[in-house]
Amino acid sequence: MKTASALAVLDAPVDADVDPDDLVRAAMQWHFSPETGTPFWLRRQETLGFDPRTDVRTMADLHLFPQVVDDLRYTPVEDLLPRGYGGAAEVIGVFESGGTTGVPKRVLYLADWMEREMAGAMAAMDERGYPRGANWLSLGPSGPHDYAELTGQHARRRGGFRFAVDFDPRWVRRCLREGRDEEADRYLDHVLAQAADVLRSQRTGALQAPPPVLERLARDERLVDLVRDRVEVITWCGTSMDRDTRDLLRGEVFPGIPLFGLYGSTMALGAAFERVTTEDGDSVFDSPSRHVTYAVVDPGSGEPAAVGETGQVVMHHLSKSALLPNNRERDMARRVSAPPAAAGHSVADVRPLEAFTGVPVIVGAY
């Protein structure tokens, strides 16, 4: 595939019916061509043992890539910017992973990718009845995390303002790792006190929070009353939520307020909203687009799991702005039937691994 043809595929409208395998070939041409490629990948190509531009032809071939995202802990972010932008790339921000499995990894979020990500998010929100003109309260991480930026994008694009709290999930995780559970509890109380200030004084129609923070909020009757009185929709994201907790929050704590999950990863530069209908009571997440896809694989062999089987979640990101293929996540999930013509797997019953790359997984509050 020539560079011009690759660019046409990568720049196709969000709603275009692009063949997933064409997208794979276009991404390989763009990111591994000396003229347009990403410095990180041009350097890494020397150790891959295959030529991505000739050997990676289909979605199934993405398994050839090793787990490279760990390299992003120490890679200069300038090396993640494709040469093909020629200095014209608009960088929204540098964002870090949560640090659950060690030193944080860093990625670039470019404006053209943000437009694609938000187009999908707005369509999903419309389908689920999210209000327009409402203000949002984000109870997720601040600082170097993409959570704050994405929630701000959600609020602005739906005609509202975003309110936020000052929240460092790494401190909570460190407290738990060192056995200082009481200190972690006090810190979450501090976060929720900030939320209470906003809920009491501002018109807040949408609430977004990680499940541990939402569960903590549900134990405070005054906060629950404020949410019931003001909030029109709740989104949980950042880590998993089991079915019993979700049903309790939906049916007893916040009855009548729609509650939807959002599952993704900083390392995938994308996320999927929970299906409107569930699979045997579990929250289900379809691969959000042809650019960001999920797969469920056997943790040992890496072979795709059959529908109904449980395995490790793998995420792929293929776009003009970034290439992050075959990234094994910290999660296990059950593969469920995907919508017709979907590019990736659909997942349910998502939960964290006990350990990942030899490091115990401490989820904490995010």
Number of C-alpha atoms within 10 A of each C-alpha: 14 11 17 12 15 21 20 12 21 23 14 13 11 16 10 9 10 14 13 19 17 18 25 29 25 26 29 26 24 30 29 22 20 14 13 20 22 26 18 21 20 16 12 12 14 10 7 13 9 13 12 22 18 11 13 21 17 14 19 11 14 18 16 15 16 12 13 14 17 16 11 20 17 11 15 11 14 12 16 21 25 27 19 20 14 10 9 8 15 12 15 14 15 14 21 21 20 24 17 20 19 15 14 16 20 25 26 21 20 18 15 16 20 17 13 18 21 16 14 18 22 15 10 18 16 12 11 17 11 19 16 16 14 21 24 27 27 25 25 27 23 17 13 17 20 23 22 20 17 17 22 21 19 20 22 17 16 19 14 21 20 21 20 21 20 15 20 20 23 17 15 23 23 16 18 18 14 8 11 13 15 10 14 20 15 12 18 20 15 14 20 21 15 16 21 17 12 16 21 13 8 14 16 24 22 24 25 25 24 22 23 20 20 21 17 14 23 19 11 11 11 12 19 16 13 14 25 16 12 16 21 19 24 22 20 25 23 23 22 21 20 13 13 11 12 21 16 14 17 17 12 11 20 20 13 12 17 15 20 21 25 23 23 22 19 20 23 24 25 27 24 24 24 23 19 12 10 12 14 8 13 21 25 28 28 24 26 24 21 23 27 23 27 30 24 29 23 16 16 8 7 15 13 19 20 16 15 13 14 21 24 25 28 24 24 26 24 24 26 27 25 23 23 21 25 25 23 25 18 20 21 24 23 24 28 22 16 17 12 6 9 16 22 23 26 25 30 23 21 24 17 18 16 14 13 16 11 8 11 14 20 19 23 19 24 23
